Amino acid sequence: MDSSSRSSVIIIGAGISGQ
């Protein structure tokens, strides 16, 4: 997984978590 994909996952995960 490259860093751009990883960043997207972190951003999406934070949005779902509401953090």
MOKA-V834375 format. One record per run of one state. SS is the DSSP state (hx for helix, st for strand, lp for the rest). FROM is the first residue (numbers start at 1). LEN is the number of residues. Records with the same first field share a line. If there is no record, write none. Layout:
# MOKA-V834375
SS: FROM-LEN  FROM-LEN
This chain:
# MOKA-V834375
lp: 1-2  18-2
hx: 3-15
